[in-house]
Amino acid sequence: MTVSQLRSWLLLAFCLTACEQNLLSQCSQQAHNTIEKYLDVSYRGAFIGGSKLAFEDSLSLTMNDGFPPEWPVVFVDGYKIIRDLKTNGGCRFTISFEKKGIINDDLVFRAIRQTEVARMWVVCSGQSCKVDMADERYGLSPHVGQRGISAWLDKLRTGEQSARAAALQKAISLAGR
């Protein structure tokens, strides 16, 4: 076999492998739309009380099989879908979050600048796709952007957590820079 023939065979093998992976990893547009909407409502504070509208939007995007853990609340600067894999009945998405810090249940903020990678499953049936929130699959605490956290903290300022909420708001705004 000549070098030229070997190159041709390697190129063909590479193309076949790339095509096979591409076919296996293509999820439906509907599954993509569902996960993108879900990530958006979470980012806006749907699961921490930051946005009533975002929470209402989330109800049509999730299965009735669980809820995300409440704590810690993860302060993120953004997110990106980095991979999808078609599964039997749906799709598994790998998401990258730009984490800026975490807030624990005592409303204490700890700055953590790192990229976090997580997986989420979307189950599709007919014309409907929903995020699977079952504990054994999900387990991802709320990942919220600065506006969602600020809206949540504005609500806490009227209660007994007022001083902590104000301090937390200041820490979040400093970390958001």
C-alpha beads as a LAMMPS data file, in Angstrom:
LAMMPS data file: protein, C-alpha beads

177 atoms
176 bonds

1 atom types
1 bond types

-500.0 500.0 xlo xhi
-500.0 500.0 ylo yhi
-500.0 500.0 zlo zhi

Masses

1 110.0

Atoms # bond

1 1 1 0.000 0.000 0.000
2 1 1 1.373 3.368 -0.964
3 1 1 1.470 6.409 1.276
4 1 1 -1.200 8.044 -0.877
5 1 1 -3.527 5.036 -0.498
6 1 1 -2.900 4.933 3.243
7 1 1 -3.803 8.635 3.536
8 1 1 -7.014 8.020 1.578
9 1 1 -7.989 5.121 3.846
10 1 1 -7.232 7.150 6.971
11 1 1 -9.253 10.089 5.664
12 1 1 -12.173 7.802 4.837
13 1 1 -12.023 6.175 8.295
14 1 1 -11.890 9.588 9.953
15 1 1 -14.894 10.828 7.940
16 1 1 -16.931 7.721 8.721
17 1 1 -16.159 8.040 12.425
18 1 1 -17.059 11.737 12.456
19 1 1 -20.321 11.071 10.577
20 1 1 -21.222 8.229 12.951
21 1 1 -20.570 10.386 16.027
22 1 1 -22.523 13.244 14.493
23 1 1 -25.540 11.013 13.837
24 1 1 -25.423 9.590 17.353
25 1 1 -25.158 12.969 19.063
26 1 1 -27.880 14.873 17.263
27 1 1 -30.827 15.527 19.518
28 1 1 -34.084 16.921 18.240
29 1 1 -34.567 20.647 17.929
30 1 1 -37.445 20.283 20.370
31 1 1 -35.112 18.750 22.994
32 1 1 -32.633 21.597 22.423
33 1 1 -35.393 24.203 22.774
34 1 1 -36.564 22.605 26.020
35 1 1 -33.119 22.548 27.649
36 1 1 -32.338 26.090 26.476
37 1 1 -35.616 27.405 27.947
38 1 1 -35.000 25.457 31.155
39 1 1 -31.488 26.875 31.555
40 1 1 -32.874 30.372 30.942
41 1 1 -35.608 30.133 33.595
42 1 1 -33.147 28.678 36.091
43 1 1 -30.695 31.497 35.310
44 1 1 -33.501 34.032 35.941
45 1 1 -34.144 32.549 39.394
46 1 1 -37.173 30.315 38.842
47 1 1 -36.202 27.808 41.525
48 1 1 -35.204 30.262 44.254
49 1 1 -38.135 32.680 44.045
50 1 1 -36.291 35.286 42.023
51 1 1 -38.824 35.416 39.210
52 1 1 -42.445 34.346 39.438
53 1 1 -42.752 34.439 35.638
54 1 1 -39.659 32.226 35.245
55 1 1 -41.097 29.752 37.776
56 1 1 -44.404 29.613 35.894
57 1 1 -42.476 29.025 32.663
58 1 1 -40.521 26.198 34.323
59 1 1 -43.672 24.217 35.133
60 1 1 -44.200 23.298 31.484
61 1 1 -40.531 22.353 31.037
62 1 1 -40.088 19.754 33.780
63 1 1 -41.406 16.310 34.584
64 1 1 -43.307 15.871 37.845
65 1 1 -40.690 13.514 39.231
66 1 1 -38.728 15.765 41.572
67 1 1 -37.323 19.207 42.262
68 1 1 -33.805 20.555 42.178
69 1 1 -32.045 20.665 45.542
70 1 1 -32.546 24.051 47.226
71 1 1 -28.978 24.596 48.428
72 1 1 -26.446 25.715 47.677
73 1 1 -27.546 28.376 45.224
74 1 1 -24.823 28.626 42.598
75 1 1 -24.090 32.121 41.271
76 1 1 -23.167 31.815 37.598
77 1 1 -22.088 34.289 34.973
78 1 1 -23.357 32.137 32.122
79 1 1 -23.814 28.676 30.707
80 1 1 -23.259 26.860 27.440
81 1 1 -24.441 23.545 26.042
82 1 1 -21.219 21.802 25.072
83 1 1 -22.466 18.367 24.057
84 1 1 -25.605 16.397 23.405
85 1 1 -26.151 12.690 23.095
86 1 1 -29.314 11.115 21.792
87 1 1 -30.672 8.554 24.245
88 1 1 -33.520 6.107 24.178
89 1 1 -36.527 8.405 24.521
90 1 1 -34.690 11.692 24.699
91 1 1 -31.343 13.357 25.047
92 1 1 -28.515 13.865 27.541
93 1 1 -26.992 17.332 27.513
94 1 1 -23.643 18.339 28.947
95 1 1 -23.657 21.938 30.152
96 1 1 -20.743 24.156 31.119
97 1 1 -21.447 26.812 33.775
98 1 1 -19.198 29.768 34.557
99 1 1 -19.424 29.608 38.332
100 1 1 -18.679 32.751 40.348
101 1 1 -19.635 31.505 43.791
102 1 1 -22.068 29.669 46.009
103 1 1 -24.604 30.767 48.604
104 1 1 -25.340 28.363 51.438
105 1 1 -28.558 28.079 53.444
106 1 1 -27.243 30.589 56.021
107 1 1 -27.073 33.160 53.197
108 1 1 -23.295 33.207 53.270
109 1 1 -21.544 33.782 49.964
110 1 1 -18.272 32.090 49.026
111 1 1 -16.556 33.236 45.849
112 1 1 -15.470 30.386 43.582
113 1 1 -14.399 31.170 40.054
114 1 1 -14.359 28.001 38.029
115 1 1 -16.042 26.173 35.210
116 1 1 -18.509 23.517 36.307
117 1 1 -19.684 20.781 33.948
118 1 1 -23.004 19.027 34.575
119 1 1 -25.347 16.662 32.763
120 1 1 -29.084 17.023 32.301
121 1 1 -31.580 14.664 30.699
122 1 1 -34.522 15.624 28.515
123 1 1 -37.229 13.022 27.916
124 1 1 -39.328 13.336 24.754
125 1 1 -42.686 11.753 24.082
126 1 1 -44.617 12.635 20.953
127 1 1 -44.486 16.408 20.545
128 1 1 -43.443 17.095 24.141
129 1 1 -39.989 17.226 25.732
130 1 1 -39.365 17.794 29.443
131 1 1 -36.346 17.983 31.737
132 1 1 -36.080 14.884 33.937
133 1 1 -35.816 16.085 37.545
134 1 1 -35.610 12.637 39.183
135 1 1 -33.118 12.655 42.054
136 1 1 -31.013 9.808 40.683
137 1 1 -30.453 11.732 37.443
138 1 1 -30.616 15.396 38.303
139 1 1 -29.260 16.570 41.661
140 1 1 -28.164 19.977 40.334
141 1 1 -28.868 22.845 42.715
142 1 1 -30.149 26.130 41.223
143 1 1 -27.640 27.876 38.950
144 1 1 -28.720 31.501 38.883
145 1 1 -27.474 34.697 37.261
146 1 1 -26.996 38.024 39.004
147 1 1 -30.448 39.423 38.139
148 1 1 -32.232 36.312 39.425
149 1 1 -30.288 36.398 42.684
150 1 1 -30.879 40.135 43.070
151 1 1 -34.646 39.704 42.603
152 1 1 -34.628 36.924 45.220
153 1 1 -32.621 39.031 47.668
154 1 1 -34.970 41.998 47.176
155 1 1 -37.778 39.775 48.482
156 1 1 -35.668 38.652 51.468
157 1 1 -34.923 42.246 52.474
158 1 1 -38.466 42.690 53.759
159 1 1 -38.226 39.823 56.246
160 1 1 -36.083 38.825 59.190
161 1 1 -33.179 38.049 56.827
162 1 1 -32.928 41.720 55.814
163 1 1 -29.389 42.396 57.085
164 1 1 -28.001 39.150 55.657
165 1 1 -29.729 39.765 52.325
166 1 1 -28.188 43.248 52.092
167 1 1 -24.710 41.894 52.874
168 1 1 -25.165 39.084 50.386
169 1 1 -26.325 41.537 47.715
170 1 1 -23.141 43.540 48.172
171 1 1 -20.966 40.389 47.935
172 1 1 -22.799 39.277 44.777
173 1 1 -22.394 42.648 43.089
174 1 1 -18.658 42.690 43.889
175 1 1 -18.234 39.123 42.591
176 1 1 -20.216 39.957 39.457
177 1 1 -17.598 42.421 38.258

Bonds

1 1 1 2
2 1 2 3
3 1 3 4
4 1 4 5
5 1 5 6
6 1 6 7
7 1 7 8
8 1 8 9
9 1 9 10
10 1 10 11
11 1 11 12
12 1 12 13
13 1 13 14
14 1 14 15
15 1 15 16
16 1 16 17
17 1 17 18
18 1 18 19
19 1 19 20
20 1 20 21
21 1 21 22
22 1 22 23
23 1 23 24
24 1 24 25
25 1 25 26
26 1 26 27
27 1 27 28
28 1 28 29
29 1 29 30
30 1 30 31
31 1 31 32
32 1 32 33
33 1 33 34
34 1 34 35
35 1 35 36
36 1 36 37
37 1 37 38
38 1 38 39
39 1 39 40
40 1 40 41
41 1 41 42
42 1 42 43
43 1 43 44
44 1 44 45
45 1 45 46
46 1 46 47
47 1 47 48
48 1 48 49
49 1 49 50
50 1 50 51
51 1 51 52
52 1 52 53
53 1 53 54
54 1 54 55
55 1 55 56
56 1 56 57
57 1 57 58
58 1 58 59
59 1 59 60
60 1 60 61
61 1 61 62
62 1 62 63
63 1 63 64
64 1 64 65
65 1 65 66
66 1 66 67
67 1 67 68
68 1 68 69
69 1 69 70
70 1 70 71
71 1 71 72
72 1 72 73
73 1 73 74
74 1 74 75
75 1 75 76
76 1 76 77
77 1 77 78
78 1 78 79
79 1 79 80
80 1 80 81
81 1 81 82
82 1 82 83
83 1 83 84
84 1 84 85
85 1 85 86
86 1 86 87
87 1 87 88
88 1 88 89
89 1 89 90
90 1 90 91
91 1 91 92
92 1 92 93
93 1 93 94
94 1 94 95
95 1 95 96
96 1 96 97
97 1 97 98
98 1 98 99
99 1 99 100
100 1 100 101
101 1 101 102
102 1 102 103
103 1 103 104
104 1 104 105
105 1 105 106
106 1 106 107
107 1 107 108
108 1 108 109
109 1 109 110
110 1 110 111
111 1 111 112
112 1 112 113
113 1 113 114
114 1 114 115
115 1 115 116
116 1 116 117
117 1 117 118
118 1 118 119
119 1 119 120
120 1 120 121
121 1 121 122
122 1 122 123
123 1 123 124
124 1 124 125
125 1 125 126
126 1 126 127
127 1 127 128
128 1 128 129
129 1 129 130
130 1 130 131
131 1 131 132
132 1 132 133
133 1 133 134
134 1 134 135
135 1 135 136
136 1 136 137
137 1 137 138
138 1 138 139
139 1 139 140
140 1 140 141
141 1 141 142
142 1 142 143
143 1 143 144
144 1 144 145
145 1 145 146
146 1 146 147
147 1 147 148
148 1 148 149
149 1 149 150
150 1 150 151
151 1 151 152
152 1 152 153
153 1 153 154
154 1 154 155
155 1 155 156
156 1 156 157
157 1 157 158
158 1 158 159
159 1 159 160
160 1 160 161
161 1 161 162
162 1 162 163
163 1 163 164
164 1 164 165
165 1 165 166
166 1 166 167
167 1 167 168
168 1 168 169
169 1 169 170
170 1 170 171
171 1 171 172
172 1 172 173
173 1 173 174
174 1 174 175
175 1 175 176
176 1 176 177
